[in-house]
Amino acid sequence: MRALAALAVTLAVAACNAEPTSSTQTTSSESSTAATPQPTTTNTITAEGWGLLHVGMTRAEVTAAVGDTSTPNAATEPGSTCSLYHPANAPDGLFVMLNSDRLTSITLRTNTTLKTDRGFGIGDTAAAIKAAYGASAQSMPHRYVEGGEYITVWTVGAPATATTFVQNPTARGIRYETDAHGIVTSVHAGGDSIQNVEGCS
């Protein structure tokens, strides 16, 4: 019994004299986390999609994830297999394009805080985008806005310097659309449909 009592006293004294390490370890861990930005899928779009939405999903899967169109009475071109709409439960400014009932791309327009995985979105400048992507950014004049541009960055399935319309269902990329002042007005992410200049065409 005396031996056990002595051991207990020794352990208690050692515990009192030990240097606190938990707070130091926590601080180190927290600073490490703060120094390394973590990806946020809820506020980021990539060439593969956004959050619950991924290129290639069926319309039923899109509806299950973010609801059906918020404008059910919107006109649709007769005989068209393509539709572009804002799902009822999707973030403001996010539109989906479906062709033959498959999600082909996502578009960002006004009133959205969503950004691409490189941190660019509505309101950013063409100059900043080109500087960030370098030679990967392909620029061509906007079809309807004098001085505007389409800046496209392909991640897979297209030549690094594609100068013609890429027709490859496996291609993935992001296209920034700018106005005459070089300000991004729309962002398109996904398959080869990001090259469309009139919605579904």
Backbone as CSV, one residue per row, in Angstrom:
resi,resn,N_x,N_y,N_z,CA_x,CA_y,CA_z,C_x,C_y,C_z
1,MET,0.833,-1.198,0.000,0.000,0.000,0.000,0.868,1.249,0.000
2,ARG,1.965,1.194,0.865,2.852,2.351,0.901,3.496,2.589,-0.465
3,ALA,3.842,1.498,-1.151,4.461,1.632,-2.471,3.499,2.279,-3.471
4,LEU,2.218,1.868,-3.394,1.219,2.434,-4.306,1.000,3.909,-4.017
5,ALA,0.978,4.263,-2.724,0.776,5.656,-2.341,1.931,6.502,-2.828
6,ALA,3.165,5.973,-2.680,4.346,6.709,-3.119,4.332,6.911,-4.629
7,LEU,3.893,5.862,-5.362,3.819,5.958,-6.813,2.803,7.019,-7.236
8,ALA,1.679,7.064,-6.526,0.635,8.033,-6.846,1.136,9.447,-6.639
9,VAL,1.875,9.682,-5.558,2.416,11.010,-5.274,3.422,11.404,-6.343
10,THR,4.276,10.439,-6.723,5.282,10.719,-7.750,4.645,11.125,-9.074
11,LEU,3.577,10.402,-9.479,2.887,10.715,-10.732,2.208,12.078,-10.667
12,ALA,1.643,12.414,-9.535,0.965,13.694,-9.374,1.953,14.836,-9.497
13,VAL,3.135,14.687,-8.854,4.159,15.723,-8.915,4.655,15.896,-10.357
14,ALA,4.853,14.763,-11.045,5.322,14.819,-12.430,4.314,15.526,-13.320
15,ALA,3.037,15.268,-13.066,1.993,15.902,-13.872,1.964,17.402,-13.658
16,CYS,2.183,17.836,-12.410,2.167,19.256,-12.101,3.347,19.975,-12.741
17,ASN,4.498,19.281,-12.808,5.708,19.902,-13.340,5.813,19.820,-14.857
18,ALA,4.960,19.015,-15.493,5.050,18.841,-16.951,4.681,20.131,-17.667
19,GLU,5.349,20.439,-18.761,5.062,21.641,-19.534,3.791,21.425,-20.351
20,PRO,2.891,22.415,-20.341,1.666,22.271,-21.146,2.001,22.235,-22.630
21,THR,1.528,21.200,-23.300,1.848,21.054,-24.731,0.623,21.109,-25.609
22,SER,-0.563,20.859,-25.038,-1.749,20.775,-25.880,-2.053,22.092,-26.567
23,SER,-1.920,23.226,-25.829,-2.236,24.498,-26.450,-1.242,24.830,-27.542
24,THR,0.040,24.478,-27.304,1.058,24.740,-28.313,0.798,23.934,-29.568
25,GLN,0.426,22.669,-29.395,0.159,21.810,-30.540,-1.056,22.298,-31.307
26,THR,-2.093,22.735,-30.578,-3.302,23.210,-31.237,-3.003,24.450,-32.066
27,THR,-2.226,25.374,-31.445,-1.893,26.600,-32.151,-1.115,26.300,-33.421
28,SER,-0.154,25.379,-33.328,0.637,25.005,-34.496,-0.243,24.439,-35.587
29,SER,-1.186,23.574,-35.176,-2.085,22.955,-36.145,-2.961,23.996,-36.804
30,GLU,-3.490,24.948,-35.975,-4.380,25.964,-36.506,-3.655,26.875,-37.481
31,SER,-2.401,27.256,-37.124,-1.658,28.138,-38.015,-1.336,27.446,-39.325
32,SER,-1.094,26.134,-39.262,-0.810,25.383,-40.478,-2.027,25.360,-41.380
33,THR,-3.215,25.160,-40.762,-4.448,25.128,-41.536,-4.731,26.487,-42.158
34,ALA,-4.487,27.551,-41.360,-4.761,28.892,-41.857,-3.850,29.246,-43.023
35,ALA,-2.635,28.711,-42.999,-1.674,29.042,-44.046,-1.968,28.314,-45.352
36,THR,-2.754,27.242,-45.282,-3.076,26.466,-46.470,-4.572,26.551,-46.752
37,PRO,-5.000,27.409,-47.687,-6.426,27.548,-47.992,-7.048,26.209,-48.363
38,GLN,-8.200,25.936,-47.817,-8.902,24.698,-48.111,-9.972,24.947,-49.170
39,PRO,-10.156,24.028,-50.131,-11.171,24.212,-51.167,-12.575,24.197,-50.585
40,THR,-13.442,25.073,-51.086,-14.819,25.120,-50.612,-15.746,24.789,-51.771
41,THR,-16.269,23.591,-51.777,-17.091,23.143,-52.893,-18.398,23.915,-52.992
42,THR,-18.889,24.502,-51.877,-20.165,25.199,-51.924,-20.064,26.556,-52.589
43,ASN,-18.863,27.077,-52.770,-18.725,28.394,-53.376,-17.797,28.369,-54.594
44,THR,-17.491,27.178,-55.084,-16.521,27.043,-56.162,-17.058,26.190,-57.308
45,ILE,-16.830,26.655,-58.532,-17.152,25.821,-59.693,-15.840,25.431,-60.376
46,THR,-15.848,24.272,-60.979,-14.682,23.792,-61.711,-15.142,23.341,-63.092
47,ALA,-14.211,22.874,-63.891,-14.553,22.380,-65.219,-15.421,21.127,-65.137
48,GLU,-15.496,20.524,-63.963,-16.310,19.308,-63.785,-17.681,19.594,-63.196
49,GLY,-17.891,20.803,-62.662,-19.195,21.116,-62.101,-19.131,21.982,-60.863
50,TRP,-20.170,21.862,-60.022,-20.266,22.634,-58.787,-20.958,21.782,-57.719
51,GLY,-20.371,21.693,-56.555,-21.030,21.028,-55.445,-21.682,19.713,-55.812
52,LEU,-23.019,19.699,-55.783,-23.777,18.485,-56.068,-23.931,18.210,-57.559
53,LEU,-23.523,19.151,-58.387,-23.724,19.016,-59.833,-22.430,18.651,-60.543
54,HIS,-22.516,17.639,-61.405,-21.349,17.199,-62.157,-21.732,16.988,-63.611
55,VAL,-20.853,17.407,-64.513,-21.111,17.238,-65.938,-21.391,15.771,-66.236
56,GLY,-22.470,15.531,-66.993,-22.847,14.160,-67.326,-24.055,13.657,-66.569
57,MET,-24.464,14.374,-65.517,-25.648,13.952,-64.750,-26.897,14.010,-65.626
58,THR,-27.863,13.172,-65.326,-29.134,13.212,-66.037,-29.983,14.340,-65.463
59,ARG,-31.017,14.719,-66.194,-31.905,15.777,-65.701,-32.563,15.349,-64.391
60,ALA,-32.904,14.070,-64.277,-33.519,13.582,-63.043,-32.555,13.742,-61.866
61,GLU,-31.277,13.499,-62.103,-30.273,13.637,-61.045,-30.070,15.098,-60.675
62,VAL,-30.091,15.972,-61.687,-29.960,17.403,-61.427,-31.140,17.892,-60.601
63,THR,-32.335,17.465,-60.976,-33.544,17.867,-60.253,-33.521,17.372,-58.815
64,ALA,-33.069,16.154,-58.612,-32.992,15.599,-57.256,-31.987,16.377,-56.407
65,ALA,-30.940,16.895,-57.047,-29.892,17.597,-56.311,-30.247,19.048,-56.000
66,VAL,-30.802,19.775,-56.991,-31.034,21.214,-56.800,-32.412,21.684,-57.249
67,GLY,-33.313,20.755,-57.484,-34.663,21.140,-57.864,-34.817,21.342,-59.365
68,ASP,-36.066,21.488,-59.776,-36.358,21.690,-61.200,-36.224,23.175,-61.530
69,THR,-36.500,23.536,-62.777,-36.379,24.917,-63.198,-37.243,25.853,-62.356
70,SER,-36.695,27.037,-62.082,-37.443,28.024,-61.298,-38.407,28.811,-62.174
71,THR,-38.343,28.593,-63.491,-39.245,29.271,-64.425,-39.924,28.236,-65.304
72,PRO,-40.845,27.466,-64.744,-41.472,26.361,-65.487,-42.226,26.776,-66.737
73,ASN,-42.605,28.062,-66.829,-43.369,28.499,-67.998,-42.499,29.159,-69.056
74,ALA,-41.170,29.083,-68.868,-40.262,29.685,-69.850,-40.407,28.981,-71.191
75,ALA,-40.313,29.768,-72.258,-40.474,29.207,-73.609,-39.281,28.324,-73.968
76,THR,-39.549,27.251,-74.662,-38.503,26.343,-75.149,-38.669,26.197,-76.654
77,GLU,-37.559,26.246,-77.350,-37.638,26.142,-78.799,-38.220,24.798,-79.203
78,PRO,-39.184,24.777,-80.118,-39.794,23.518,-80.565,-38.740,22.562,-81.113
79,GLY,-38.793,21.341,-80.669,-37.883,20.321,-81.167,-36.484,20.383,-80.588
80,SER,-36.220,21.338,-79.702,-34.883,21.460,-79.138,-34.642,20.403,-78.071
81,THR,-33.431,19.859,-78.057,-33.070,18.878,-77.019,-32.252,19.559,-75.927
82,CYS,-32.078,20.888,-76.052,-31.250,21.620,-75.103,-32.086,22.580,-74.265
83,SER,-31.719,22.731,-73.016,-32.394,23.695,-72.147,-31.380,24.331,-71.209
84,LEU,-31.584,25.614,-70.941,-30.717,26.377,-70.054,-31.616,27.062,-69.033
85,TYR,-31.411,26.758,-67.745,-32.311,27.310,-66.735,-31.650,27.372,-65.356
86,HIS,-32.289,28.129,-64.472,-31.839,28.230,-63.088,-32.653,27.252,-62.239
87,PRO,-32.019,26.239,-61.652,-32.750,25.310,-60.791,-33.252,26.027,-59.537
88,ALA,-34.440,25.680,-59.100,-35.089,26.381,-57.995,-34.250,26.443,-56.725
89,ASN,-33.479,25.408,-56.421,-32.717,25.360,-55.173,-31.220,25.610,-55.347
90,ALA,-30.837,26.064,-56.525,-29.425,26.358,-56.782,-29.109,27.774,-56.307
91,PRO,-27.839,28.093,-56.081,-27.472,29.460,-55.671,-27.892,30.476,-56.725
92,ASP,-28.129,31.718,-56.291,-28.476,32.784,-57.226,-27.402,32.912,-58.290
93,GLY,-27.835,33.127,-59.515,-26.895,33.362,-60.604,-26.322,32.123,-61.244
94,LEU,-26.704,30.929,-60.759,-26.182,29.687,-61.340,-27.228,29.083,-62.272
95,PHE,-26.805,28.795,-63.500,-27.690,28.193,-64.490,-27.073,26.884,-64.981
96,VAL,-27.911,25.947,-65.338,-27.426,24.675,-65.861,-27.869,24.526,-67.305
97,MET,-27.024,23.903,-68.117,-27.393,23.592,-69.492,-27.467,22.090,-69.637
98,LEU,-28.597,21.616,-70.128,-28.779,20.192,-70.369,-29.048,19.967,-71.838
99,ASN,-28.389,18.996,-72.393,-28.592,18.634,-73.789,-28.891,17.147,-73.831
100,SER,-30.022,16.797,-74.445,-30.487,15.409,-74.472,-30.546,14.855,-73.051
101,ASP,-31.058,15.694,-72.129,-31.260,15.325,-70.729,-29.967,15.002,-69.980
102,ARG,-28.848,15.559,-70.425,-27.576,15.401,-69.724,-26.979,16.770,-69.423
103,LEU,-26.480,16.956,-68.221,-25.841,18.213,-67.851,-24.530,18.369,-68.621
104,THR,-24.419,19.442,-69.401,-23.213,19.647,-70.198,-22.356,20.796,-69.678
105,SER,-22.978,21.776,-69.036,-22.191,22.890,-68.497,-22.990,23.688,-67.481
106,ILE,-22.264,24.533,-66.756,-22.844,25.418,-65.746,-22.445,26.840,-66.107
107,THR,-23.378,27.764,-65.946,-23.098,29.167,-66.255,-23.343,30.034,-65.030
108,LEU,-22.456,30.991,-64.798,-22.642,31.989,-63.746,-22.983,33.310,-64.405
109,ARG,-23.994,33.970,-63.863,-24.365,35.288,-64.363,-24.453,36.258,-63.195
110,THR,-25.163,37.341,-63.352,-25.219,38.373,-62.319,-25.772,37.845,-60.997
111,ASN,-25.534,38.625,-59.936,-26.050,38.322,-58.591,-25.559,36.982,-58.058
112,THR,-24.281,36.715,-58.205,-23.733,35.485,-57.649,-22.384,35.755,-56.994
113,THR,-22.114,35.027,-55.932,-20.812,35.133,-55.258,-19.933,33.930,-55.600
114,LEU,-20.434,33.042,-56.436,-19.665,31.860,-56.808,-18.427,32.255,-57.619
115,LYS,-17.369,31.484,-57.449,-16.109,31.734,-58.144,-15.625,30.429,-58.778
116,THR,-14.672,30.552,-59.703,-14.042,29.360,-60.257,-12.994,28.872,-59.264
117,ASP,-12.420,27.716,-59.535,-11.413,27.176,-58.630,-10.120,27.986,-58.648
118,ARG,-10.019,28.974,-59.538,-8.873,29.888,-59.533,-9.233,31.212,-58.867
119,GLY,-10.453,31.297,-58.347,-10.857,32.481,-57.601,-11.443,33.616,-58.415
120,PHE,-11.838,33.344,-59.661,-12.389,34.396,-60.515,-13.894,34.233,-60.687
121,GLY,-14.569,35.379,-60.845,-16.008,35.345,-61.032,-16.493,36.606,-61.719
122,ILE,-17.794,36.856,-61.614,-18.394,38.032,-62.221,-17.743,39.286,-61.638
123,GLY,-17.356,40.211,-62.519,-16.763,41.461,-62.059,-15.249,41.492,-62.091
124,ASP,-14.610,40.339,-62.253,-13.148,40.316,-62.334,-12.711,40.780,-63.726
125,THR,-11.423,41.023,-63.880,-10.936,41.587,-65.139,-10.258,40.551,-66.025
126,ALA,-10.329,40.805,-67.319,-9.679,39.937,-68.291,-8.178,39.921,-68.059
127,ALA,-7.614,41.069,-67.696,-6.174,41.162,-67.480,-5.720,40.248,-66.354
128,ALA,-6.494,40.224,-65.265,-6.135,39.380,-64.121,-6.229,37.905,-64.481
129,ILE,-7.246,37.536,-65.243,-7.440,36.150,-65.648,-6.301,35.689,-66.553
130,LYS,-5.940,36.511,-67.524,-4.856,36.158,-68.444,-3.526,36.038,-67.702
131,ALA,-3.311,36.917,-66.728,-2.069,36.876,-65.960,-1.994,35.601,-65.134
132,ALA,-3.140,35.175,-64.595,-3.158,33.988,-63.740,-2.977,32.703,-64.542
133,TYR,-3.623,32.611,-65.695,-3.565,31.385,-66.495,-2.390,31.341,-67.462
134,GLY,-1.857,32.503,-67.803,-0.731,32.528,-68.734,-1.100,32.015,-70.109
135,ALA,-0.213,31.206,-70.678,-0.387,30.699,-72.041,-1.585,29.761,-72.179
136,SER,-2.123,29.275,-71.059,-3.280,28.362,-71.119,-4.558,29.094,-71.506
137,ALA,-4.576,30.405,-71.335,-5.774,31.182,-71.626,-5.827,31.545,-73.108
138,GLN,-6.871,31.088,-73.785,-7.058,31.375,-75.206,-8.121,32.461,-75.349
139,SER,-7.794,33.512,-76.044,-8.715,34.637,-76.184,-9.196,34.795,-77.613
140,MET,-10.481,35.122,-77.735,-11.036,35.431,-79.048,-12.074,36.533,-78.875
141,PRO,-12.302,37.340,-79.927,-13.246,38.455,-79.820,-14.670,37.985,-79.540
142,HIS,-15.386,38.777,-78.772,-16.796,38.501,-78.491,-17.605,38.691,-79.769
143,ARG,-18.546,37.809,-79.997,-19.300,37.878,-81.248,-20.232,39.085,-81.290
144,TYR,-20.764,39.513,-80.145,-21.770,40.567,-80.146,-21.355,41.846,-79.419
145,VAL,-20.293,41.783,-78.653,-19.866,42.954,-77.883,-18.517,43.435,-78.394
146,GLU,-18.504,44.578,-79.036,-17.244,45.116,-79.562,-16.283,45.402,-78.412
147,GLY,-15.105,44.848,-78.495,-14.120,45.026,-77.432,-14.202,43.952,-76.365
148,GLY,-15.268,43.172,-76.388,-15.416,42.079,-75.427,-14.633,40.853,-75.871
149,GLU,-14.497,39.889,-74.971,-13.708,38.693,-75.276,-14.350,37.433,-74.711
150,TYR,-13.925,36.320,-75.274,-14.151,34.999,-74.686,-12.757,34.481,-74.320
151,ILE,-12.535,34.228,-73.057,-11.241,33.703,-72.610,-11.477,32.278,-72.130
152,THR,-10.923,31.313,-72.851,-11.183,29.900,-72.583,-9.932,29.197,-72.090
153,VAL,-10.122,28.380,-71.075,-9.029,27.567,-70.533,-9.497,26.119,-70.495
154,TRP,-8.882,25.279,-71.312,-9.240,23.861,-71.334,-8.370,23.100,-70.336
155,THR,-8.994,22.172,-69.619,-8.242,21.362,-68.662,-8.008,19.951,-69.179
156,VAL,-8.872,19.484,-70.079,-8.718,18.141,-70.634,-9.523,18.036,-71.929
157,GLY,-9.045,17.202,-72.863,-9.820,16.890,-74.053,-9.763,17.899,-75.176
158,ALA,-8.838,18.878,-75.074,-8.731,19.864,-76.144,-7.284,20.304,-76.283
159,PRO,-6.871,20.698,-77.496,-5.499,21.170,-77.685,-5.222,22.395,-76.828
160,ALA,-4.002,22.536,-76.370,-3.643,23.669,-75.517,-3.860,25.001,-76.225
161,THR,-3.774,24.985,-77.545,-3.955,26.224,-78.312,-5.064,26.052,-79.349
162,ALA,-6.189,25.503,-78.922,-7.308,25.282,-79.840,-7.796,26.610,-80.403
163,THR,-7.897,26.705,-81.722,-8.339,27.943,-82.363,-9.681,27.772,-83.062
164,THR,-10.177,26.548,-83.105,-11.483,26.292,-83.701,-12.396,25.661,-82.658
165,PHE,-13.668,25.534,-82.991,-14.649,24.969,-82.077,-14.260,23.533,-81.720
166,VAL,-14.135,23.270,-80.432,-13.758,21.933,-79.958,-15.013,21.069,-79.878
167,GLN,-15.038,19.992,-80.627,-16.169,19.074,-80.601,-15.715,17.760,-79.981
168,ASN,-15.788,17.707,-78.676,-15.350,16.528,-77.938,-16.147,16.463,-76.646
169,PRO,-17.043,15.487,-76.514,-17.880,15.394,-75.313,-17.093,15.163,-74.032
170,THR,-15.835,14.749,-74.154,-15.031,14.524,-72.949,-14.193,15.755,-72.581
171,ALA,-14.232,16.785,-73.431,-13.469,18.003,-73.140,-14.054,18.697,-71.916
172,ARG,-13.182,19.343,-71.147,-13.606,20.088,-69.960,-12.826,21.396,-69.915
173,GLY,-13.530,22.453,-69.562,-12.846,23.739,-69.495,-13.704,24.803,-68.831
174,ILE,-13.139,26.002,-68.777,-13.841,27.161,-68.229,-13.688,28.307,-69.210
175,ARG,-14.789,29.022,-69.466,-14.748,30.179,-70.367,-15.264,31.412,-69.642
176,TYR,-14.461,32.473,-69.695,-14.840,33.763,-69.120,-15.293,34.671,-70.256
177,GLU,-16.458,35.267,-70.105,-17.009,36.161,-71.115,-16.941,37.586,-70.575
178,THR,-16.353,38.507,-71.341,-16.178,39.869,-70.842,-16.916,40.899,-71.688
179,ASP,-17.089,42.076,-71.093,-17.704,43.170,-71.835,-16.624,44.017,-72.506
180,ALA,-17.014,45.157,-73.066,-16.079,46.008,-73.800,-14.995,46.604,-72.907
181,HIS,-15.240,46.607,-71.601,-14.270,47.177,-70.654,-13.379,46.102,-70.024
182,GLY,-13.492,44.879,-70.514,-12.665,43.801,-69.984,-13.125,43.274,-68.646
183,ILE,-14.408,43.437,-68.336,-14.973,42.952,-67.077,-15.782,41.688,-67.334
184,VAL,-15.581,40.671,-66.523,-16.292,39.396,-66.701,-17.781,39.565,-66.418
185,THR,-18.601,39.159,-67.371,-20.051,39.240,-67.219,-20.701,37.869,-67.077
186,SER,-20.004,36.834,-67.557,-20.510,35.457,-67.444,-19.331,34.501,-67.350
187,VAL,-19.558,33.376,-66.685,-18.556,32.324,-66.611,-19.230,31.018,-66.977
188,HIS,-18.620,30.244,-67.862,-19.173,28.968,-68.290,-18.169,27.869,-67.943
189,ALA,-18.637,26.813,-67.331,-17.734,25.729,-66.937,-18.350,24.386,-67.284
190,GLY,-17.536,23.490,-67.850,-18.036,22.162,-68.174,-17.491,21.632,-69.482
191,GLY,-18.375,21.032,-70.287,-17.967,20.398,-71.533,-17.870,21.358,-72.696
192,ASP,-17.879,20.813,-73.919,-17.671,21.665,-75.092,-18.782,22.681,-75.326
193,SER,-19.902,22.552,-74.617,-20.995,23.520,-74.766,-20.639,24.884,-74.165
194,ILE,-19.518,24.996,-73.429,-19.130,26.302,-72.899,-18.776,27.258,-74.026
195,GLN,-18.579,26.731,-75.247,-18.241,27.559,-76.392,-19.468,28.185,-77.047
196,ASN,-20.653,27.736,-76.673,-21.880,28.286,-77.259,-21.975,29.778,-76.974
197,VAL,-22.359,30.548,-77.953,-22.457,32.004,-77.759,-23.898,32.496,-77.637
198,GLU,-24.844,31.618,-77.875,-26.254,31.989,-77.769,-26.999,30.939,-76.943
199,GLY,-26.523,30.730,-75.738,-27.183,29.747,-74.892,-26.968,28.342,-75.406
200,CYS,-27.990,27.780,-76.010,-27.892,26.407,-76.491,-27.261,26.284,-77.867
201,SER,-26.824,27.390,-78.442,-26.216,27.293,-79.761,-25.010,28.221,-79.891
